[in-house]
Amino acid sequence: MNGIRLGHGGALVAGAIIAITACAPQESADLILINANVITVDEALPRAEAVAIKGNRILAVGAAGAVESHTGAETEIIDLDGATVVPGLIDAHMHFPRLGKRTKQLFLDETRSPSEAVAVVKEKIASTPPGEWVTGQGWHTVMWEMSGFPDSTELNAASPDNPVYLVGMASHAAWVNERALGIAGITTETPDPPGGEIVRTNRGEPTGFLRETAMDLVSRRLPQETRASRKADIELSITTALAMGLTEVHDAGVGYEEIEIYKELLEEGKLDIRLNVMFEIPDAGEVLEQFIANPPEVGLGEGRLTLRSLKIFADGALGARGAALLEPYADSPEEIGLLQADENELYEVTRKAMGAGYQVAAHAIGDRANRIVLDAFERAQEERPADRPRHRIEHAQVIAPEDIPRFAELGVIPSMQPIHATMDMGFAEARVGPDRIRGAYAWRSLVDSGAMLVASADTPAFPVKYSNPLWGYHAAVTRQDASGNPPDGWYPNQTLTRLEALKIYTINAAYAAFEEDVKGTLAPGKLADLTVLSKDILTIPPPEILETEVLMTLVDGRIVWKRQ
């Protein structure tokens, strides 16, 4: 019989053989985790000492003696030396193919001014042949302590020969140089595309700052990736996510090629993580019609891949003032944001999707966008009252107080990112003012109203380290950044309890994917998806949450990642 145990330092130690002498009077397990601090998220048995697994299902959870009675001649025993076991963590909104790619990109996350960002770019250019593109991501004006937007002046001086394309503001804006503008053919005569803006000088000249859909004018000129490179990036995404303790990701918007790659990896036995995929559509037109002509695909590869959700955008981002607001921006009274789809368009998408058996996930950040999405969902659901579609609003960032109860009333799932609150707190109140901010990042209000809140990181909007669900968990329970600021938390009345925060990454996220009966808690009969952590995140001091390590990740009862 083979055994593995965890040493006191948290590292996995191989070769520890555990002798078992008793014969199993019950069904034998394939794997038993012992000497564990098991947080089940199951109200019937909140805490346990051991977990037994047979095949891809949990066989038993409970006291050590009872669980170890399932030991047989071939059972593998792993002594966790007091480590904590939680249900497999689920990220409910990630741009999964870009996670792996993000680990290889030029990082601007730590820059504190446009000049610092330009210095990083200049260093990259030194080793880049003239004419080749330089790309990066992660800058944010809140980190630069500026309310305006950068222009191309410094980039032009640093890179006269290389086109530069830098994505920032949570992926809702791009900063480019003149060379990139020229390649894209952007001039004073170029009109703003629907749902976007080419920021200009008083004389109408492009400044080098592009908002929302205007980014596409340049991004489509970037060197095209190959299918092979996309597949390699996705494989890196899988490894990166598993190392963060994630057993499932809700992929927030892909096209046909990514779906084909997922199916290919599934056939090759390389899809070691579960994916609940949203197909991205632009409107209620031909792309939608073609897609919903096919029925949803649920639980392919024994539950590894599901495709029954559609993603559409209602507005843009708050940082770039693209979020659609009911009243003008507090710090820019001439702006109210950018709608990418109106209520009628959203209603048509929802009506058609429901008729074909699909769930709708709508990106909405501003209070106006959230309201029109709720209105559209309500209209569509009134036509099909027997359906419980579990539609979702992705981000639900700024909500008018009177709209908060509507999520629970309509069964709409607020899919939010706790890390956004602590990343945005430097500018968010300036954008919407002291009154509207009380309906922003309002997790406590939503939970208290009965809404089924779920959580994610929205990778790759921020640095890869923030994709770790434990960073989001920390933000949810403290409303503080990694340095512990502000000391009492930012609007701390919106914090969640430790258990509530764990639920939004487990059972609630499973519910959002119609999977609460098979995952999200640790109970007999459920899928054996587990995350093993070095510390008890329900009890440790808040700063230690960010120090907690993932020791093992199990999917279908198999260890798919472990810390060496």
N, C-alpha and C positions, 0 to 999 in steps of 0.2 A: 504494500500500500504506500502511495506517495504522499508526502506532506510538505507544506510550505508554511512558514510562519512569518510574522512581522516583528522585527526587532524594535527595541525601545526608541531608536532613532527614526523610526518610520520607514526604513528601507526594507525591501523584501529580502528575506534570507531563505535561500533554497536548501533543501536537503534535510530538513528537520523531520524525522520520521516519528509519527505518533502511533503508538501501539494501540490496537483495538482488540479486545479479547471477547467482548460480549457478542453473541449472535443476535442479529436483528430480527425481532419478532414481527416487524412491520415491513412495508414496502421499502426497499433499499434505495438510498439516494446515490446519485453519481458524484455529488460534491456537497460537503457540509462546511460552512463557515462557523467557527467556534470562537469563544472568548472575544465576542464582539459587543459593541454598543449599538444595537439595532434600533433605528428610528423608523418605524413602519409607515407613518402617516395614515395609519388605520385606527380609527377610533375604538374599534373592538379590542385592540391590543397595541397601545401606543409604543411600548418599549419591549425589547426582547434581547436574548443573549446569543442566539444562534439562528442560522438559516440553512435549511436543507433544500437541495435542488436536484430534480430528476429531469433529464432531457433539457428542454428549454423552459420548464415551468418550476415554480416554487412548490416544493413538496410539503414543507413544514416551517413554521416560524414560532419561536417561543423560548422557553427555558432550556438551558443546556441539556439537561438529562432527557427531556422529552424529544428534543430534536436529534440528539445523538443516538436515540433508539432506532433511527433509520439508517444506521451504519451497516454496511454489508461488506463482503469480502473485497469488492472492487471500488469501494467508496474512497474518494480523495478527501482528505481533511486539511483545511487551511486554518491555522491558528492566527487570528488577527491581532493578538496581543493588546486588546482593548480598543482597537481602531473603530471608527464609527461607520456604520453601513446605512445608507439612505436609498430610497427608490432611485432608479436611474434618472439623472437630471435631464431635463428637456428644455431646449431653447426654442421658444415659440415664434421667433422671427429673426432669421439669419439669411443673408445672401450667401448661401453656402459655397457656390463655386469660387467666390472671391476670397474666402477665408485663407485658403492655401496660397493664392496669388498675393494676398496682402502681406504674408510673411516674407515675401521677396522684394517688395516695393521700396522705393525711396520714402523714408519716414520723415514727416514734418511735424509730428505730434508734440515734440518737446520744444519746438521753436517758440520764442516769446515776442517776435516782431517780424515784419516782412523782411527786414535786413538779415535776420538770423536764417530765415527760410531761404533767402537768396544765397547765403553763404553755403548752405547745404547743397543747393543746386549747383553752385559754382564748382564745388569739390567734385561732384558727379561729372560735370562737363569736362573736367580735366582728363578723364579717362574715357570719354565718349567721342567717337569720330565725328567730325563736322557733318551737319545735315541730319544726324540721327535724333530721334525724339528722346526727350528726357521727361519722364512721367513720375508723379509722386502723389501722395495723399496724406490727409490728416491735419492740415492747418485749420485754424479756427480763429476768427477775430476776437473771440472772448479771451483766448490765450494771449492775444497781442494787446489786449486792453485798448481796443479801438472800436468806435461805433460805426465808422465808415468802412469802405471796401478798398483793398489795395488796387493799384494800377500797374501797368506794365513797365514803368520807367526803370526800376532797378533790375527787373528781369531782362530788359532789352540790353542794358549795359553789360550784364553778366553773361548773356548768351545771345550774341548777335547772329550766330550761325546755326545754332541748334533750336528747333522748335520746342517749347516748354509747355506742358499741360499738367497743372497741379490741381487736384480735386480737394475741396475742403467744405467747410460749413455743413458737416454731416452728409457729405456727398450731394449737396444740393446747389453747389456753385463751383466754378472753375476759374482759376487765375492763369492767364496765358501771356506769352510775349508777342511782339509784333510779327515775328517769324511764323508763329502758329496762326495768328489772325490772317496773315497773307496766304498761307496754304489753304485755309478754310474759305478764302474769298470774302471775308467779313470786312466791309467798308462802311462809310457813312450812309451809303444807300441801302445797306442790307436791312430788311425789316425784321422786327422782333418776331420769332416764331410763336405760335399759340402756346400759352402756358409758360413762356420764358421771357428773358430780357437780356439784351446786349446793353450793358451799362455804358453810358456815353458821357463825354464832356459837354460843357455848355454849347460847344460848336458842333455837337453831334458826332464827334469822333469816338470810336470804340476805345474804352479805357484798358481793355484786357481782362475785364471781369464779366463773367457770364453766369446768369442765374437760370436754374431749372432747365427747361428743354433747350435753351440756347447753348448749353454745354454740348449738345449733340452735334452742333455745327462744326465743332472741332474734333470731338471724340471719334466721329466716323472717319476722320482722316488719319487716325492712328494706325500704325502697322497692324495688319490683321493677325489675330492669333490663329493657330492651326488647331484642328480637332485634337491632334495628339497632345499639344501643349495644354489644352483645356482639360483633357482627361487627366494629365499628370497633376495639374493644379487641384483637381477635385480629389484625387487620391491623397494629396497632401492635406487637403481640407479634412478628410476623414481622420487621418492620423492626429492632426492638430485638435480636432474636436474631442476625440476619445481621450486625449491627454488632459483635457479640461474636465473630464468626468461626464461628458455628455453622451447619452445613449440614443438620443433622438433629437432631430432638428426639424423645425418647420421652415422649409426653404421658401422665402418670401418673394417669389417672382422669377420664373425661368421660362425659357423657350423650348422649342422642340429638340434642339441639339443637346441641351443639358439632360433632358429626359431620356434621350437615346443613350447617352453616356451612362446614366444611372442604371438603365436596364442592362447595358453591356457589362458593367461592373457586377451587377447582380448575377448575371449568367456565369461570370468568371469567378464567383465566390469571393469577391473583393469588397462588397458593400457591407462593412463591419458595423455600420451605424444605421439606425432607422431614419428614413426621410419621409416627411409628410409634405408634399410638394404643392405649391401654388403656381398655376400657369398665368403668366402676366398678359393682360390684354389692354389695348389702348382705348377701346370704346365698345359700344354695343353692336358693332358692325361685323364685317366679314371674318375677321380673325376669331371672334367669339363664336360665330355661327359654325365655322369649320371645326372648332375644338369641341363644342358641346354636341356635335353630331355623333361623337363617340361617348359611350357611358363612362362614368368614373371607374378607375382601376384602384381597387382597395386591397391592401395586404399582400402585394406580390412578394414572392420569395419568403413565405412564412412570416409576413408582417414587416418586411424590411422596407418596402416602397409603396406609398399610397399617393394617388393623384385624384383628388376630388374637390379641389379648391381653385378659385379664380381670384386674381389680384388686379385691382384697378386703383388709379390715383385720383383723389379728389382735389388735393392741393399740394403745396411744397413744404419747405422747412421754416421753422421760426427764426433761426439764426440769420438766414438770408432774406428774411421778410417775405418769404413765399407762402407761408401759412395763411390761409384765407380766414380773415377775422370779421366779426359782426360789426365792429367799429374800428376806426383807423388805429394804426400802430401808435402807441404812446410816444415813442421816440422818433416817429416819422409820420406826422398827421396826414400827409398826402397819399399814404399807402394803406391798402387794406389786404394785400396779399394776392395770390394768383390761384384761381380755380382752374383745375385741369379737366374737370367734368362737372356738369351741373346736375341738379336733382333729377331731371327727366332722363338724362343719360344713365345715371346711376340706377334709377328705377328700372330702365329697360334691361340693363345688364343683369340686375338681380332677378327680375321676372323671368328672363330667358334661362338664367343659370338654375333657378329653382325648378323650372319645368324639366330640366335635364338631370336633376339630382345633384347639382353642385352647390357647394358652400361659397359664399362671396367674402373676400377679405378686402376691405377698402382702406387705403392709406388716407388718413385724415388727421391733421395736426391742429389747425385753427378751430376756434369755436364755431365759425360759420360752416366750415367744411364738415365738422362733426355733426352739426344740426342737419345739413342737407342729406348726409349719409343716413342718419337715423330716420329722417322723413322718407327717404327712398326705400329703406328696408321695411318700414312700417307699411307703406303702400303695397309693396309686393307681398308681404306676409298676410295682409288682410285678404288678398285674393286667394291665398292657399293656407287657410287657418289650421289645417290638419298637419302641415309640415312643421318640423322643428329644425330649421336649417342651421342653427348655431352660427349665423353670420358674425363676422368679426370686424372691428375697426382697429386697424394697425396704427399704433402710437396714441391716439385719443389724448393728445397732449394738453390742449387747452379746451375746456368744456364749460359752457354756460351753466351755472348752478342748476337752473331748471331742467337741463337736459341730462344731468347725472342719473336721476332715477329711471330714465327711459331705457338704459342699457339692460337693467334687470327686467323691466316690464316687457321688453321686446325679446329678451333672451339673446341679446347681442353681447359678444365677448370683447371686452377692452383688452387689446393685446399691447402691453406697454413695456417700456424699458426703464427700469429703476436707475440705471447708470446715467440716463439722459438728464435726470433732475440734477444730479451732482455735477455733471459736466456743463449744464446750461445755466446754473444758478447765478453765474456772473453777469448774464445779460438778459435772462428771461423776463425779470420784472421790469426792466427798462423797456422791453418791447411791448408789454401788455399793460403795464401799470399796476398799482397796488390792489385794485379791486379784482381785476380779471385773474391775477396770479393765484388767487385763492381757489380757482377752479382748474388750476394747472397741475399736472403730475399728481392728481388727486386720488391716490391709491386707497387711502383710508375711507374717503367718502364713497368711492365706488364699492368697496367691499361691504361697508355698512349698509349700502342700499340693496345688497343682495346680488351684485354683479359677479360673474365668474371671471375674475382677473387672472391673466396669464402674463408671463414675463420673458424677457429676452435681452440681448445686447445690441441687436441691429447691426451686427458685424457686416461690413467693415467700416462703419461710420466713424469709429474711434480706434485708437491703438489696439493691437491684437490682445494685449494683456487685459483690456476691459471686456473682451469676449468671454473671459472666465466667468461662469455663472456665480461664483462666490463673490466676485466684485459687485455684481448686481444685487445679490443677496445682502451684502453689507450696506449698500445704498438704501435698500428697501427698509432695513430695520434701524438705520441711523440718520438718514438724510444728510450724511456727511461725506466729504471726499476722503481720499486715502490718507490725508494728513490730519483727519479728525476735525476739519472745519466745515461749517461753523461749530463751535463747541456744543451747542444745544441742538444742532441740526437745523436744516433749512426748512422752515414751516414744519416743525416736528409733529404737529397734530395730524400729519398725513402718513406717519410711519406705520409699518405693519409689525405684528408680533413675529417672533422667530418662527413659530410654526406656520403662521399665515404665509410668511415669505418662502418657506420651503414648499408649501402647497402650490404656489404660483409657478414653481419650477418642476412640479411633479404631477399630482393628481389633477389640478386645474388644467395644466397644459395637455394632459391626456384627454380630458373632457373636450377641449377645443378641437381635438382630432377625432372625436367620437370613439375614444379608446379607453375610457375610464373603467370598463369592465375587465380589461386585460392588462392594464399597467397603471402606474402612478402611485400605487401603494405596495407594500410588501405583505402579501397574504397568500395562503395556499391556493394554487390554481392559476395565479397570475404569472405573466411572463417573467422570467428570471433576468430582469434588467436591474443592475445594482451599481451604485457608486460607493467606493470605499474611501473615506476621508481620514486624515491624520488626527483631526480634533472634532469634538462635539460642538457643532455650530449652534446648537440650541442653548448652550450654557456658557461658552467661553466669553471673555471680555470682547467687545466689538473689534478692537484693533487686531485681535488674533484671528478673526475671520479671514482677513486678507493674507495671513501667514499660513493658513490651512492648505495642506497639499492633497492632491488626489493620489491615492496609493494604487488603486486598481479600478478598472472599468469593466463590467461584465454585461454582455448582451446575449440573450438567449442562453444564459447559464454558462457562457464561455468567456474566459478572460481575454479581452481583445486589446487591453493595454495595461501595463503595470510599471510602476516606478522602479528603476533599477538601483 
